[in-house]
Amino acid sequence: MNDIVHNRQQSWRAALRKRINAKDRTNILRVEVQEADKDERIKYQRLEVSSNISKEQAVQEAQRCLDCANPTCIQGCPVNVNIPGFIKKIENNQITEAACVIKNNNLLPAICGRVCPQEKQCEAQCFYEQKLNKPAVAIGKLERFAADYAREKGCVSLQEQAPTNGIKVAVIGSGPSGLACAGDLVVKGYDVTVYEALHEIGGVLKYGIPEFRLPNAIVDAEINEMKQLGVKFVTNFIVGKTQSFEDLKELGFKAFYVASGAGLPRLMDIPGENLNGVLSSNEYLTRINLMEADKEDTDTPVLHGKNVVVIGGGNTAMDSVRTAKRLGAERAIVMYRRSKEEMPARLEEVHHAEEEGIEFMTLSNPLEYLADEKGNVSQIRVQRMQLGEPDVSGRRRPIAIEGDEFILDASVVVVAVGVSPNPLVPSVLKEMNVTQWGTIVVDETSMQASLPEVFAGGDIVRGGATVILAMGDGRRAAEGIDNYLRSKN
């Protein structure tokens, strides 16, 4: 009886594929994602903006995939997910199987489906974009759909694991890079412990990304799957302070992956930065996302302001200014020294910000923060800019227009112009090679540092990167650690 049912299903799928091919997949329109009403969502810090697509939408979107002989989309994925493989599973209505295909390379698909810049990575390499001048297959939306569907159905797609080898590896930092490395190592049979300095697991996924983009419940769910794989987590533990590397070696750890991130705020070194009301984006977002400083009964309140100005043009700036809007700012402004076209933020985030009433003050740069009689920031002296020739980043260089300045009212200023690497691990491993910027020097293939038992990746190496690039580092490091430990035995 089961064979009969199976044969009927196979026949149905073959017939469906034939009909789809006859219809011409390239004429199917890309799926449109429903979003929370712009006037309603700005009232809630924890209301996710983008909804998931339906099963019917997912299957239809999957039908657009041309199953290319040379799937360049995979080349655009830093963790090498089998993109056509999981999409074809969705097309054939095998949703939980699709999630399993993704998790062979990416243990955090519900997270990546929400926050990864697919438009600059896998989708940018899609045949539709490259050759047909049409919108790419919505790879990120399909990834999120498959992950959410499997989780909601209670299907935990754990990977097949190698037998436990008893070799202990420590991962320092529970952000995306540390999680990716830990997941791959435990699947290879290692005894993995992740040490996190904060009281919550997830690193930047928890403290740096607002819940209207990435709900904490999603992060927790995917971390719980890693716990089921056998990854151990220790919070409130600072490696190098709580215990030294030598202490951990005495406990039996044979290798270390440093994924401590870039949590050191970077300011602009201009007058008035020490005034009350001038905050780094790190402090602002951490206190709200991780410490719930936006709630009335919090022990760690954050400043609310009528006029909030965020300095910067990246995703963190968008997160900060959209958070300020949700905290009640009447005027929430992004100030950026280049034009909007040069902004490094995702187009989707810029679009959402515009919908929510965020003002964009481009070709403008702060020169000084001015105080009121109580010592609080009240105004910004601003320099108007113009664009010159491209710099090393490929974007046109901002140049000050001499004598063209103005004063802008501001009750809160959030500085989101970048971050610097966490200096703790390099400071306690003084013999390890680091760059002049404080990043750890590694072999780009194995992610091995100058100390042979130490590997590193993510922001502590890159100085600032996307979630998926950090995860790619973690996966390469897991392979490097495995090769290193095998060579020792």
BELQUI-V742639 format. One record per pair of residues at least 6 apart in sequence whose ideal C-beta (glycine too) atoms are under 8 Angstrom apart, sorted by the first residue. I is the first residue (numbers start at 1). J is the second residue. D is the distance in whole Angstrom. If there is no record, write none. Layout:
i/j/d
I/J/D
I/J/D
//
This chain:
i/j/d
13/92/5
20/63/5
25/63/6
25/64/5
25/65/7
25/66/6
26/64/7
26/66/7
26/128/7
26/132/6
26/134/7
28/60/6
28/61/8
28/63/6
28/64/5
30/61/7
30/64/7
30/134/8
30/135/4
30/136/8
30/137/8
30/138/6
31/53/6
31/57/5
31/58/8
31/60/7
31/61/4
31/138/5
31/141/6
33/50/6
33/51/7
33/53/6
33/138/8
33/141/6
34/50/8
34/51/4
35/41/8
35/49/6
35/50/5
35/51/7
35/352/8
36/47/6
36/48/7
36/49/5
36/50/8
36/51/7
38/355/4
38/356/6
38/357/8
40/47/8
41/47/5
41/49/6
41/212/7
41/356/7
42/322/8
42/325/5
42/326/6
42/356/5
42/357/7
43/326/7
44/212/7
44/326/7
45/210/7
45/211/6
45/212/7
45/288/7
45/294/5
45/323/7
45/326/5
45/327/7
46/211/4
46/212/7
46/215/7
47/212/6
48/211/7
48/212/6
48/213/7
48/215/6
49/212/5
49/213/7
49/352/6
50/114/8
52/144/6
52/145/6
52/148/5
53/61/7
53/138/8
53/141/5
53/142/8
53/145/5
55/95/7
55/145/8
55/149/7
58/90/5
58/95/8
58/141/8
58/142/6
58/145/5
58/146/8
58/149/8
59/90/6
59/91/6
59/93/6
61/137/7
61/138/5
61/141/7
61/142/6
62/87/5
62/88/7
62/90/4
62/91/4
62/137/8
62/142/6
63/91/6
64/128/8
64/137/5
65/84/6
65/87/5
65/88/7
65/91/7
65/137/5
66/127/6
67/84/5
67/88/7
68/84/7
68/127/5
71/83/6
71/84/5
72/125/4
72/126/7
72/127/7
72/130/7
73/83/5
73/84/7
73/122/5
73/123/7
73/125/5
73/126/5
73/137/8
73/139/6
74/80/6
74/81/7
74/82/7
74/83/5
74/84/8
74/122/7
75/125/6
76/121/5
76/122/4
76/123/8
76/124/6
76/125/4
77/83/7
77/105/8
77/121/6
77/122/5
77/468/8
78/121/7
78/468/5
78/469/5
78/471/7
78/472/3
79/105/5
79/106/5
79/180/7
79/468/6
79/471/5
79/472/5
79/475/6
80/105/5
81/101/8
81/102/6
81/105/5
81/106/5
81/122/8
81/143/8
82/101/6
82/102/8
82/104/7
82/105/7
83/122/6
83/139/6
85/101/5
86/98/4
86/99/8
86/101/4
86/102/5
86/142/7
86/143/7
86/146/6
87/98/7
87/137/7
87/139/7
87/142/6
89/95/7
89/97/5
89/98/4
89/101/6
89/146/8
90/98/5
90/142/6
90/145/7
90/146/6
95/145/8
95/146/6
95/149/5
95/150/7
95/153/8
96/149/7
96/150/5
96/153/6
96/155/4
96/157/7
98/142/8
98/146/4
98/150/8
99/109/7
99/146/5
99/147/6
99/149/7
99/150/4
99/155/7
99/157/5
100/150/8
100/157/4
102/109/5
102/143/6
102/146/6
102/147/7
103/109/7
103/157/5
103/159/6
104/159/7
105/475/8
106/112/6
106/180/8
106/471/7
107/159/8
107/179/7
107/180/7
107/183/4
107/222/7
107/225/7
107/226/6
107/229/8
108/176/7
108/179/6
108/180/7
108/222/5
108/467/8
108/471/7
109/143/5
109/144/7
109/146/7
109/147/4
109/222/8
110/144/6
110/147/4
110/148/6
110/151/7
110/218/5
110/221/7
110/222/6
111/176/7
111/205/6
111/214/6
111/218/6
111/219/6
111/222/6
111/467/7
112/140/8
112/143/6
112/467/7
112/468/6
112/471/7
113/140/5
113/141/7
113/142/8
113/143/4
113/144/3
113/145/7
113/147/6
113/148/8
114/140/8
114/144/6
114/213/7
114/214/5
114/218/7
115/209/6
115/213/6
115/214/5
115/467/5
116/140/6
116/466/7
116/467/6
116/468/4
117/346/5
117/466/6
117/468/8
118/124/8
118/139/5
118/140/4
119/136/8
119/346/7
119/347/7
119/348/8
121/468/7
122/139/5
122/140/8
123/129/7
123/136/4
123/137/7
123/138/8
123/139/5
123/140/7
124/136/7
126/136/4
126/137/6
126/139/7
128/134/4
128/135/6
128/136/5
128/137/6
129/135/8
129/136/5
147/222/8
150/156/8
150/157/6
151/221/6
156/225/6
156/228/6
158/225/7
158/228/6
158/229/6
159/187/5
159/229/7
160/187/8
161/186/7
161/187/5
161/188/8
161/189/7
161/229/7
161/230/8
162/187/7
162/188/5
162/189/4
163/189/6
164/189/5
164/191/7
164/230/8
165/189/4
165/190/6
165/191/8
166/191/6
167/189/8
167/190/5
167/191/6
167/254/6
167/485/6
168/190/7
168/191/5
168/192/8
168/193/7
168/251/7
168/252/5
168/253/5
168/254/6
169/185/6
169/190/5
169/191/7
169/192/5
169/193/8
169/253/7
169/254/7
169/255/5
169/256/7
169/257/7
169/481/6
169/485/8
170/192/8
170/193/6
170/194/8
170/195/6
170/239/7
170/248/6
170/253/5
170/255/8
170/256/5
170/257/7
171/178/5
171/181/6
171/182/5
171/185/8
171/192/6
171/193/7
171/194/4
171/195/7
171/256/8
171/257/5
171/259/6
172/178/7
172/195/5
172/239/5
172/256/6
172/257/7
172/258/5
172/259/6
172/260/5
172/425/7
173/194/8
173/195/8
173/196/7
173/197/8
173/203/6
173/258/7
173/259/4
173/260/4
173/261/6
173/458/7
173/460/8
174/194/5
174/195/8
174/196/4
174/201/5
174/202/6
174/203/5
174/223/8
174/233/7
175/202/7
175/203/3
175/204/5
175/205/6
175/259/6
175/261/5
175/458/6
175/459/8
175/470/7
176/203/7
176/204/7
176/205/6
176/458/7
176/467/5
176/468/8
176/470/5
176/471/5
176/474/7
177/259/4
177/261/8
177/457/5
177/458/3
177/459/8
177/470/4
177/471/6
177/473/5
177/474/4
177/477/8
178/194/6
178/203/7
178/257/7
178/259/4
178/458/7
178/474/7
179/194/7
179/203/8
179/223/7
179/226/7
179/471/8
179/474/7
180/470/7
180/471/4
180/472/8
180/473/8
180/474/3
180/475/5
180/478/7
181/257/5
181/259/7
181/455/8
181/457/7
181/473/8
181/474/4
181/475/7
181/477/5
181/478/5
181/481/8
182/192/5
182/194/5
182/226/7
182/231/5
182/257/8
182/474/8
183/226/6
183/229/7
183/231/7
183/478/8
184/474/7
184/475/6
184/478/4
184/479/7
185/192/5
185/478/5
185/481/6
185/482/7
186/192/5
186/226/8
186/229/5
186/230/5
186/231/5
187/229/7
188/478/7
188/482/5
190/481/8
190/482/8
190/485/8
191/230/8
191/232/8
192/230/7
192/231/5
192/232/7
193/231/8
193/232/4
193/233/8
193/234/6
193/253/8
194/201/7
194/231/6
194/232/7
194/233/5
194/234/7
195/234/5
195/237/5
195/238/8
195/239/5
196/203/7
196/233/7
196/234/7
196/235/5
196/236/8
196/237/7
197/236/7
197/237/7
197/238/5
197/260/8
198/206/8
198/207/7
198/235/7
198/236/7
198/290/7
199/235/5
199/236/6
200/206/5
200/207/8
200/235/7
200/290/6
201/223/5
201/233/5
201/235/6
202/216/8
202/219/5
202/220/8
202/223/7
203/259/8
203/261/6
204/261/6
204/459/8
204/467/8
205/214/7
205/219/5
205/467/7
206/216/6
206/219/6
206/289/6
206/290/6
207/282/8
207/285/7
207/286/4
207/289/5
207/290/4
208/282/8
208/285/6
208/286/7
208/289/7
208/316/7
208/319/7
209/285/8
209/289/7
209/319/6
210/285/7
210/288/7
210/289/6
210/319/5
210/322/7
210/323/5
211/289/7
212/322/7
212/326/7
213/319/7
213/349/8
223/233/8
227/233/7
236/242/8
237/243/7
238/424/7
239/245/7
239/248/7
239/424/8
239/425/7
240/424/5
240/425/6
240/427/7
240/428/4
240/429/8
241/424/7
244/428/7
245/256/7
245/428/7
245/429/7
248/256/7
254/453/7
254/485/6
254/488/7
255/453/5
255/454/8
255/455/7
255/481/5
255/484/6
255/485/6
256/453/6
256/454/5
256/455/7
257/447/8
257/455/5
257/456/7
257/457/7
257/474/7
257/477/5
257/478/8
257/481/7
258/425/5
258/440/6
258/449/7
258/454/6
258/455/7
258/456/4
258/457/8
258/460/6
259/456/7
259/457/6
259/458/5
259/460/7
259/470/7
259/473/8
259/474/7
260/421/8
260/422/4
260/424/7
260/425/6
260/460/5
261/421/8
261/422/6
261/458/6
261/459/5
261/460/6
262/419/4
262/420/6
262/421/5
262/422/6
262/459/4
262/460/7
262/462/8
262/463/6
262/464/6
263/282/6
263/419/7
263/422/5
264/282/8
264/419/6
264/420/4
264/421/7
264/422/6
264/423/7
265/280/3
265/281/7
265/282/5
265/283/7
265/415/7
265/419/6
265/420/8
266/280/8
266/415/8
266/417/6
266/418/5
266/419/6
266/420/5
267/273/5
267/280/7
267/415/6
267/417/8
268/311/7
268/366/7
268/415/7
268/417/6
270/366/6
270/367/6
270/368/6
270/369/7
271/367/8
271/368/4
271/369/7
272/278/7
272/368/5
272/369/3
272/370/6
272/371/7
272/377/7
273/369/6
273/415/8
275/369/5
275/371/5
275/375/7
275/376/7
275/377/4
276/303/8
276/374/8
276/375/6
276/376/5
276/377/7
277/303/6
277/305/7
277/376/5
277/377/4
277/410/8
277/411/6
277/412/5
277/413/6
278/369/6
278/377/5
278/413/5
278/415/7
279/302/8
279/303/7
279/412/7
279/413/7
279/414/5
279/415/7
280/414/7
280/415/5
280/416/8
281/310/7
281/312/7
281/316/5
281/317/7
281/319/8
281/320/5
281/414/5
281/415/6
281/416/4
282/419/7
284/302/7
284/320/6
284/323/7
284/414/5
285/316/7
285/319/6
285/320/6
285/323/7
287/293/4
287/300/6
287/302/5
288/294/5
288/302/6
288/323/6
288/327/8
291/298/7
291/300/5
292/298/6
293/300/5
293/301/6
293/302/4
294/302/7
294/326/8
294/327/6
302/327/8
303/411/8
303/412/5
304/327/5
304/328/6
304/329/7
304/412/7
305/324/7
305/329/6
305/410/8
305/411/4
305/412/3
306/329/7
306/330/5
306/331/7
306/411/5
307/329/7
307/330/7
307/331/5
307/333/7
307/409/5
307/410/5
307/411/5
307/412/8
308/321/7
308/324/4
308/329/4
308/331/7
308/332/5
308/333/7
308/410/7
308/411/7
308/412/5
308/413/8
308/414/7
309/333/5
309/335/6
309/361/8
309/380/6
309/408/7
309/410/4
309/412/7
309/413/5
309/414/7
310/317/5
310/320/5
310/321/4
310/324/7
310/332/7
310/333/7
310/334/5
310/335/7
310/413/8
310/414/5
310/415/8
310/416/6
311/317/7
311/335/5
311/336/8
311/366/6
311/413/7
311/414/7
311/415/5
311/416/6
311/417/6
312/320/8
312/334/7
312/335/8
312/336/7
312/415/7
312/416/4
312/417/5
312/418/8
313/334/7
313/336/4
313/337/8
313/338/7
313/342/7
313/343/4
313/344/6
313/345/6
314/343/7
314/344/5
314/345/5
314/416/7
314/418/8
315/344/8
315/345/5
315/346/6
315/349/6
316/416/5
317/334/6
317/336/8
317/345/7
317/416/4
318/334/7
318/345/5
318/346/8
318/349/4
318/350/7
318/352/8
318/353/5
319/349/8
320/414/5
320/416/5
321/332/5
321/333/7
321/334/5
321/353/6
321/358/5
321/414/8
322/332/8
322/349/8
322/352/7
322/353/6
322/356/6
322/358/7
324/332/5
324/412/7
324/414/7
325/332/4
325/356/6
325/357/7
325/358/6
329/412/8
331/359/7
332/357/7
332/358/5
332/359/7
333/358/7
333/359/5
333/360/8
333/361/5
333/408/8
334/353/7
334/358/6
334/359/7
334/360/5
334/361/7
335/361/5
335/362/8
335/364/5
335/365/7
335/366/7
335/380/8
335/382/7
335/408/8
336/342/8
336/343/6
336/360/7
336/361/7
336/362/5
336/363/8
336/364/7
337/362/8
337/363/7
337/364/7
337/365/4
337/385/5
337/398/4
338/362/7
338/363/7
338/385/7
338/387/7
338/395/6
338/396/7
338/398/5
339/362/5
339/363/6
339/387/6
339/396/8
340/350/7
340/360/6
340/362/5
342/387/8
342/395/4
342/396/7
343/350/6
353/360/8
354/360/7
361/382/8
361/408/8
363/384/6
363/385/4
363/386/7
363/387/7
363/398/7
364/382/5
364/383/7
364/384/6
364/385/6
365/382/7
365/383/5
365/385/6
365/398/7
365/400/7
366/380/5
366/381/7
366/382/6
366/383/8
366/413/8
367/380/8
367/381/5
367/382/7
367/383/5
367/405/7
368/380/7
368/381/4
369/377/5
369/379/8
369/380/6
369/381/8
369/410/8
369/413/6
370/377/7
370/378/6
370/379/4
370/380/7
370/381/6
370/407/8
371/377/6
371/378/6
372/378/4
376/411/8
377/410/6
377/411/7
377/412/7
377/413/6
378/409/7
378/410/7
378/411/7
379/407/5
379/408/6
379/409/6
379/410/6
380/407/7
380/408/5
380/410/5
380/413/7
381/405/6
381/406/8
381/407/6
382/405/6
382/406/5
382/407/7
382/408/5
383/400/5
383/401/8
383/404/7
383/405/6
384/400/8
384/401/5
384/404/4
384/405/7
384/406/7
385/398/4
385/399/6
385/400/6
385/401/7
386/398/7
386/399/5
386/401/5
387/396/4
387/397/7
387/398/6
387/399/7
388/396/6
388/397/4
388/398/8
388/399/5
389/396/7
389/397/6
390/396/5
390/397/7
391/397/4
418/464/6
419/459/7
419/463/8
419/464/6
420/437/7
420/438/6
420/463/7
421/437/7
421/438/5
421/439/5
421/440/8
421/459/6
421/460/5
421/463/6
422/459/8
422/460/6
423/438/6
425/440/8
425/456/8
425/460/7
426/432/6
426/434/5
426/438/6
426/440/6
429/451/6
429/454/7
431/450/8
431/451/7
432/440/7
432/449/6
432/450/5
432/451/5
432/454/6
433/440/8
433/441/4
433/449/7
433/450/4
434/440/6
434/441/6
435/441/6
437/463/6
439/460/6
439/461/6
439/462/7
439/463/5
440/449/5
440/456/4
440/460/6
440/461/5
441/449/7
441/450/6
442/448/6
442/449/5
442/455/7
442/456/5
442/457/7
442/461/6
443/480/8
445/476/7
445/480/7
446/455/7
446/476/7
446/477/7
446/479/7
446/480/3
446/483/7
446/484/7
447/455/5
447/456/6
447/457/5
447/461/7
447/473/6
447/476/5
447/477/4
447/480/5
448/454/7
448/455/5
448/480/5
448/484/7
449/455/6
449/456/5
452/484/7
453/484/8
455/477/4
455/480/6
455/481/6
455/484/8
456/477/7
457/470/7
457/473/3
457/474/6
457/476/7
457/477/5
458/465/7
458/470/4
458/473/5
458/474/7
459/465/6
459/470/7
461/473/7
462/469/7
462/470/7
462/473/7
465/473/8
//
